[in-house]
Amino acid sequence: MKKGKSVKSAAQRRISIIKGQLDGLLRMISEDEYCINLLNQSLAIQNSIKSLDALLLERHLNTHVSEQFQKERDRAVEELLRLFKRVHQ
């Protein structure tokens, strides 16, 4: 993925989309939309968040982890394992 500000702007753009999706879901709930439509919107939000997570993880791997593996390998492994366990709870 891109570096520096381009990753930052991509993350900000994705967060803006997620906020819009959340606002849409809130509106749908207020308007008593059909439950399947609510669930589909909720799943779309979750997928958007996963996409944001992937972007942030890729940036972390490309910037911090490569350096940490050279200087603080144990810390890098521990950090990544902790994150992996949280994802798979």
N, C-alpha and C positions, 0 to 999 in steps of 0.2 A: 504494500500500500504506500501511499504518499508519506512524506515526512513533515515534521514540524507543524507549521500553521495550516497546511492543507489537511492534515489529519484532524487538527483542532476544528477547522471549519466544517469538515465532513461530520464530525461528532456533533457539533452544534446543530447542523442541518438535520441530522437524524433525531436529535432531541426535540427540535421544533416539530418534526413530523409526529413523533410520539405524543407530544402535548396536544396536537391537533386531533389525533386519534382518541386520546383520553377525553377531550372535550366532546367529541362526537359520541363516544360511548355514554357519557353523562347525559347528553341531550337525548339519546335513544332511550335511556332508562327513564328519564323524565316524561318522555312521550309514550311510555308503556309499549315499546317495540316488542315484537315477537322474540321469545327467548333464544331461538336459534340465531337470529340476527345479532343479538347481544353477545352470544358466545362466539360467533364468527368475528365480531369486532374485537373482542377480548383476545382471541387467538392471534389476530393480526397485530395487536399491540405487543403481545408476548414475542412474536417473531421479530418485530422491529427492535425490541430490546435485545434479543439474542444477536441481531445483526450489529447493534451498537457494541455489545460485549465483544464480539469477534473483532471489530475494528480496534477497540481499546487493547485487547489481548495481543493482536498483531503488532501494534505500536510498542507495547511493553516488551515483547519478545525481540523486536528489531532494535530497540534502544537500550533498555536496561539489562535484560537478561544476558545478552551476549557479553556485555562487560562484566556482569556479576559472575558469570561462569569462569571468567579468567581470574577474578580477584576474590570472590566470595562464593565459591561453588556450592558449599553446603547450604548457605542461606538461600541461594537461588533455587536449589532443589526443594528445600523445605517450603518456600513460598509457593512454588508451583504445585507441589503436592497438596498443600492446604487449599489452594484455589480449586484444584481438580476435585477434591473431596467435597467441597461446598457445591460444586456444579452437579455432582452425582449423588446428592443426598436424597 
